[in-house]
Amino acid sequence: MDKPYFLALDYGTQSVRAIIFDKNGNIHTKVQSKVEPFIANSNGAAEQLPEYCYQQLVNVIKQLLLETEILPKQIACLSITTQRACTLLLDKKQQPISPLYMWSDTRLATQENLKPMSWYFQFTFRVIGFHDRIKFLRQTAKVNYLAEHQGELLKSADKVVLLSGFLLSRITGKLTDSVASQVAYLPFEYKDLTWANKHSWRWQALECTFNQMMPLTPAAKLVGDVSEQFAKETGLDVQTKVATAGADKACEMFATGSGEEGVANISLGSAASISIGLETYQETIRFMPSFPSLAEGQYMNEIQLERGFWLLTWLIEQFGDEDVRKAAELNVGVEEYICSKIQEIEPGCSGLLLSPTWSQGVIFPGPEARGSIIGFTPKHTRYHLYRAAIEGILFTLKAALMRLEKKHKYPVQLVRISGGGSQSEQVLQMAADILEKPVEVITTPEASALGAAMCSAVATKCYPDLFSARKVMMKVSKRYLPQSEHNKTYQCLFRSHAKIYNNLKSIFKTLS
């Protein structure tokens, strides 16, 4: 192969990365730049300018090409993965006519202003006990919020797109997005992996039309070359191929082994999730869809905490000024400093339990969701709180793991962990102890980008399929085994932790 390198672009919640991989999955050059996640206000808005996102992508590629020894003409193909469920509107010239509404935007459409669905769908949802959840789904959908507050703008939009589709279209000059990026409140049929048919309830529930949906292409397919404009702005060769990839979690989970027998995958990023790969469409929780995998013929059954290791960042912002200062003095990251400090805290945090359901969900954790912390005594410090947050996330993922195993008759023998939390040995050992499973990490912390690079490798015929690419490009770095001395403490606390949400659910509903 005369062009042996692949460029993976990863636009995440906190940063944008441009990474050059070789065909064996090794990172040759990486540039990462922090981004402003969103512009917020007191009403729950989380918006960003689409052009800002595009320019950050251009800038990080330019910086990469300055720092690398690889010539642009040696890059065979690029692919992009992005955070999920970020929505914007485009006009007929593919130009943005709205801000980018981030996944963390909490503004809701007013229930009274939602257009009534047909009596048939209303009756059906009441009979199956899904009426309230559909109402919350409709309130949460950003297209419905826009229909209420900027109806004419929404009607004038040529396309309703995700961040992935917007950036991919700017890269190629062609309107397209990946099937494996479709995780959002849009009328997508997850079982059939395409837009819903015209009779689906989704078109009545969501204020958008079929013609406003993007053309979709499966992952790991070529969709053309970079446009002349994109090549000019970034310095890439104009003949660089472009391949579809998938959403960040789809890329990350596949890269770390989704679908391997007996393997579950955990992502410890801003959002925390656990998933398994299945060959048939199945719902882990009734009405909660399984998502597209990178690999055709595979589905990703996932349970997600929308606020995962974001929660640790939030606690540091609220209580950790001194920790930030001390970390700076030691020239280490504040998360690394805190992970070293919580080693001094005994497992179980002397009975301090944190339930990390800070964000609402349509299905899990539910529209009434709120977080909670119980078990405080005068002996507890902020380090107990930090550790309780990590343990609470892992306890919640353990409950999700048990649900996945039971529902799908899928015995998990091994858990592979990726995301920011996977860079801490303390967190990985805690995960092994709480989950009671061996835990592995792969050689690169950039699992999402690696999954995207696998797509480029397959699209350019370097490998016949994604599974073949993964066999070569993914390598396990280290394994952590459960420590028996902590087992009794953690399993006792897990049983108590598992009861918190349901016992407080009625209170949460009165607070909503």
C-alpha positions, 0 to 999 in steps of 0.5 A, spaced: 500 500 500 503 506 497 499 510 502 499 507 509 496 512 513 489 514 516 487 520 519 482 520 524 478 526 526 474 526 533 470 532 535 468 530 542 465 534 548 471 537 551 476 537 545 477 535 538 483 531 536 486 529 529 490 523 529 494 519 524 494 511 525 498 506 521 495 500 518 497 496 524 493 501 529 499 505 531 498 512 533 504 516 529 502 523 530 496 526 535 494 533 536 489 535 541 485 542 542 480 543 547 474 546 545 469 551 548 463 545 549 457 550 548 455 557 550 450 556 556 445 560 559 440 560 565 435 557 561 438 550 560 441 552 553 447 549 550 449 551 543 455 552 539 456 556 533 457 551 527 462 555 524 466 555 530 466 547 530 468 547 523 474 552 524 476 548 530 476 541 526 480 545 520 485 548 525 487 541 529 488 538 522 493 544 520 497 543 526 497 536 525 500 537 518 505 542 521 507 537 527 508 530 523 513 527 518 507 524 514 506 528 508 499 529 506 499 525 500 501 519 504 494 519 508 490 514 504 483 516 507 480 520 513 474 519 517 470 523 522 467 521 529 463 526 533 459 526 539 452 524 539 445 527 538 447 534 537 442 537 532 442 543 527 439 546 521 441 547 514 439 551 508 439 549 500 446 551 500 448 546 506 449 552 510 447 553 517 441 557 519 441 555 526 446 554 532 448 547 534 444 544 539 448 540 543 446 533 547 447 537 553 441 542 552 436 541 557 430 546 554 424 542 553 418 543 548 412 545 552 407 539 553 401 543 551 404 546 545 405 539 542 401 537 536 396 532 538 398 525 535 392 521 532 387 517 536 390 511 534 397 512 537 395 515 543 390 509 545 396 504 543 401 508 547 396 508 553 395 501 553 402 499 553 404 504 558 408 508 554 404 514 554 408 519 559 415 517 556 412 519 549 410 525 552 417 526 555 421 524 548 417 529 544 418 535 549 426 533 549 426 532 541 430 539 539 426 539 533 419 540 537 422 545 541 424 549 535 417 548 532 415 551 538 420 557 538 422 558 531 417 554 527 418 558 520 426 557 521 424 550 522 420 549 516 425 553 511 430 548 513 432 544 507 436 539 512 435 537 519 442 534 521 447 532 526 454 534 528 457 528 524 453 530 518 454 537 518 462 536 518 462 530 513 458 534 508 463 540 509 469 535 508 466 532 502 462 538 499 456 532 499 450 531 503 451 525 507 452 522 514 453 515 517 448 510 519 452 509 525 452 516 527 444 516 528 443 517 535 438 522 536 431 524 537 430 524 530 425 519 526 430 513 525 428 506 525 433 503 529 431 496 527 431 497 520 437 502 520 434 507 516 429 513 516 422 511 519 417 509 513 411 514 512 406 510 517 411 510 523 408 514 529 415 518 529 413 522 524 407 525 528 411 525 534 417 529 531 416 536 527 420 534 521 419 531 514 422 525 510 425 530 505 429 534 511 433 527 513 440 526 510 442 521 505 445 515 510 451 511 508 453 505 512 460 505 516 466 504 513 464 506 506 468 511 501 463 517 500 468 521 495 474 525 496 476 531 500 473 537 497 477 542 494 475 547 499 477 543 505 484 541 502 485 548 501 483 550 508 487 544 511 493 543 507 490 536 506 491 533 499 485 534 494 485 526 493 485 524 500 479 519 500 473 520 505 470 514 509 464 514 513 465 512 521 460 512 526 458 516 533 463 516 538 460 511 542 459 506 536 467 507 534 469 506 541 465 500 543 467 497 536 474 498 537 475 495 544 471 489 542 464 490 541 461 483 539 467 479 541 464 473 545 463 474 553 466 481 552 462 487 555 465 494 553 465 500 558 466 507 556 468 512 562 467 519 558 463 525 560 458 520 559 458 513 561 456 507 558 456 499 558 454 495 551 455 489 548 454 487 541 449 483 538 447 480 531 440 481 532 436 487 534 433 486 541 431 491 546 435 491 553 429 495 556 422 495 553 422 501 548 429 503 549 432 501 542 439 498 541 444 503 536 447 501 530 454 498 530 460 500 526 459 493 523 454 491 518 449 485 521 451 488 528 447 492 534 450 495 540 445 494 546 447 500 550 445 503 557 448 510 558 449 515 564 448 521 560 453 524 566 458 520 567 465 522 569 462 529 567 460 528 574 467 528 577 469 534 573 463 538 576 464 536 583 471 538 582 468 545 580 464 546 586 469 543 591 476 542 588 479 549 588 485 547 593 486 540 589 486 544 582 492 549 585 495 543 588 495 539 582 498 545 578 504 546 583 505 538 582 505 539 574 499 534 574 492 534 571 487 535 577 484 528 575 490 524 576 492 528 583 485 526 585 485 519 583 492 519 587 488 522 593 482 517 593 487 511 594 487 513 601 480 513 602 477 506 604 473 502 599 466 504 600 467 511 603 465 509 610 458 508 607 457 514 603 453 513 597 452 517 590 447 515 585 449 519 579 442 520 575 444 527 575 440 527 568 433 525 566 432 520 560 426 518 556 427 510 558 433 510 563 433 513 568 427 516 567 423 523 566 423 524 573 431 523 575 435 526 580 441 525 583 442 523 590 448 523 595 446 519 602 450 517 608 454 523 610 457 523 617 462 528 620 468 524 618 467 525 610 471 529 606 471 531 599 475 526 597 470 521 600 465 525 595 470 524 589 471 516 590 463 516 592 462 519 585 466 514 581 464 508 585 456 510 584 458 510 577 461 503 577 455 501 581 450 503 576 454 500 570 454 494 574 447 494 575 446 495 567 451 489 566 447 484 570 441 487 566 444 486 559 447 479 562 440 477 564 436 480 558 440 477 553 442 471 556 449 473 555 454 471 560 460 476 560 467 474 562 471 480 561 470 488 561 474 492 556 474 500 558 476 506 554 474 513 555 478 518 560 477 514 566 481 508 563 487 512 564 487 511 571 489 505 574 486 506 581 479 507 577 480 501 573 482 497 579 476 499 582 472 497 576 474 490 577 473 490 584 466 492 583 464 489 577 467 482 579 470 481 572 477 482 569 478 489 566 482 490 560 484 496 557 487 497 550 494 500 548 491 507 546 486 511 550 484 514 543 479 508 542 473 512 538 479 515 533 481 508 533 474 505 531 474 511 525 481 509 523 479 502 522 473 504 518 478 508 513 482 501 513 476 497 511 474 502 506 480 503 502 481 495 502 487 494 507 482 489 510 476 485 508 472 487 513 472 491 520 473 484 524 479 483 520 481 490 521 480 490 529 484 483 529 490 487 527 489 494 529 486 493 536 491 490 542 490 489 549 495 493 554 493 491 561 489 486 565 486 488 572 483 482 576 478 483 582 481 483 589 478 479 594 479 483 600 474 488 597 469 484 594 465 483 601 465 491 602 463 492 595 457 487 594 454 489 600 454 496 598 452 495 591 445 491 594 444 498 598 446 502 592 441 498 587 435 500 592 436 508 592 433 510 585 427 506 586 426 508 593 427 515 592 423 515 585 416 518 588 420 524 591 423 525 585 416 525 581 414 531 587 420 535 585 419 535 578 
